[in-house]
Amino acid sequence: MKYILIVFCLMLTLPSYAKKLHVGWEIWYPYLYRNNQQKLIGLDVEILNIILAKTGYSSEYTELPWNRHLHYLKTGEIDVAMGVSLNEERSRYAAFTKPYRQETIKLFVKTGATESIDLATLSDLSKSDYMIGAESGYYYGDEYQQLMKTTEFQRRIVKATDIEENVALLLKGHIDGFLVDTETAKAFSNKYQVKGEFEPHPLNIYQADIHIMLSKKSVAHSIVEKMNNAIGELKKSGELDKIIEKWHQLN
């Protein structure tokens, strides 16, 4: 009887790892968005669904802002985030799969303004009069993170909720440019028919591997290992490259 009681208590205190993973998302073309039939689609969605199918897990998607998404990953209320850069702060509360694609962040400015915006390095922004839009909660690389600790650099950054807000601010002349990954900029331009309104500046910002992030509070390490095996299989078979190339062509 005493043994049964101990086992029961352990069952109550140990985390419960279900076969369904709760996945957060917000609109991020071409990676996460709803089509005309309101079905959630995108490059990252397709890849995650194939990975989960290979590991025997299902998903439940919840739309929420990115900052709240990160908070829920810390608390274990949400299990998974897609399309994430690995950094030290996030690794304190989340585990990361092997990378499944790459991301390139650029500074986008009004078409024709590239030559007039004199920035050779990101740190040059601190000594300039330019205002740059950046999405709140997003990671733009170690250099950006370090510069954001200085008042001079912070004053040149305008925080926005999404690319829609950044594009609106740019076209109205309230900012001189905004930071976003190249595929998102391309997809946004095509979808909202603003092609030719902005262009990439030659300034290098950030390029890195992209991972799936899983809450340490709610996801067992064995699940991460299974997902890594699935990513390895998809890479080896060439299926992962085919999915990425398909979405690049659609974008």
ABEGO torsion letter per residue (X at the ends): XAAAAAAAAAAAABBBBBABBBBBBBBBOAABBBBAAGBBBEAAAAAAAAAAAAAGBBBBBBBBBAAAAAAAAAAGABABBBGBBBBAAAAAABBBBBBABBBBBBBBBBBGAAAABBBABAAAAAABABBBBBBBGBBAEAAAAAAAABAAAAAABBBBABAAAAAAAAAAGABABBBBBAAAAAAAAAAAGABGABBBBABBABBBBBBBBBBAAABBAAAAAAAAAAAAAAAAAGAAAAAAAAAAAAX
